[in-house]
Amino acid sequence: MKEDTEKRFKEAEQLLRPEFEYIEGIRDYNQEKVLKAFIDNKVAPEHFYTVSGYGHDDLGKEILDNVFAQVFKTEKAIVRNHFVSGTHSIACALFGNLRYGDKLVSVTGTPYDTMLEVIGKVEGREEIRPESLMGHGVLYDEVSLKEDGTVDFDGIREKIDETVTMVEIQRSRGYSLRPSVDIETIGKICEIVKSKNPNCICFVDNCYGEFVEKQEPLEVGADLIAGSLIKNPGGGIVETGGYIAGKEKYVEQAAMRLTAPGIGSEGGAMLNQLRLIFQGLFMAPSVVADAVKGAVLAAKVFEDIGYISTPKYNEHRTDLIQTIEFGKSEPLEAFCRTIQQLSPVNSHVTPIPDDVPGYEDKLIMAGGTFIEGSTIELSADGPMRAPYAVYMQGGLNYSHVKYVLKEIYNKVRG
């Protein structure tokens, strides 16, 4: 069996050579872009030093924001260890720019579970959380996706008018089987929205998408993006945090939600995290490329033995996430448990399905990661509901991902 597996994987890698070369081309482009931002902003050792208390006069914090803004080709960014998650970054962007009576429209269907908690629209729950957007008087609507899971451009044209304050575009699929939204599609959405209401804010949940393509959403018409530093842009070494980037007025409004009115992006001690965040960003294009190559390999080998993989190995990618549908719970659990058993941290732990705050179904989650919850590191999870799909993401290096996939392949193939 081991010899057959080695042969199958070697054949798959040979077939995937064109896909890998394409991914490496994106890596090289993005690495040059990141390096240029470091050089242009004269990053130096003094920018790694820390300050205490209020965090005033922190040269490194200012330069870090400028580097991120240049990388994402926008006016302003705020990059902080004070964001506790990607959802927190997104919530600050939304709460900072939406007021009582404003309207938010999700144009990529129903958002994932934790975002529904922020919005206040949770399926099966009649009451609206008072701390949510809807609890604060923000109006909410959404444009459903088409039957094939793609964006309904005509539906967006019909829904957007002068009453809409902000549209939310979710780049990754979340816990759904719909296709992730690529940069070209994001650009078309923004074009339609601005044609209907030039003042409408186009916001993109950019989680899992950074550096997967050559362009980022702000280059194709988005006004504001947010994401997590323990995903793509942290390069696998950043301990915590998130970022918001975009037009200056929208970023500063979001910063005042993170801190307080009048403080905005000026306050907050970075507590010796600056060097890690700079270094993580520098490493990110290469780490992301290895993770994407691992996802492509997974798509190919599991499709070959009869499982449904999305996206397909030869399809265009815009995020890290690889979905494999097993149709029953046993192989889903075996997939996650094998990842855990072959992780560098907590390999002795056995994942079991359990309740997770913010999610309606039990989840099984695997991730023996150096940073708790880091999904740029090799990890996988899935809700215990049909079609029992696993959502695999991350991988600090391709070699580790390949080794783990071989072991999973031996366990789940018929």
Buried (B, 14 or more C-beta within 10 A) or exposed (E): EEEEBEEBBEEBBEEBEEBBEBBBEBBEBBBEBBEEBBEEBEBEEEBBEBBEEEBEEBEBBBBBBBBBBBBBEBBBBBBBBBBEBBBBBBBBBBBBBBEEEBBBBBBBBBBBBBBBBBBBBBEEEEEBBEEBBBEBEBBBBBBEBBEEBBBBBEBBBEBBEEEBBBBBBBBBBBBBEBBBBBBEBBBBBBBBBBEBBEEBBBBBBBBBBBBBBEBBBBBBBBBBBBBBBBBBBBBBBBBBBBBBBBBEBBBBBBBBBBBEEEBBBBBBBBEEBBBBBBBBBBBBBBBBBBBBBBBBBBBBBBBBEEBBBBBEBEBBBBBBBBBBBBBEBEBBBBBBBBBBBBBEBBEEBEBEBEEBEBBBEEBBBBBBBEBEBBBBBBBBBBBBEEEBBBBBBBBBBBEBBBEBBBBBBEEBBE
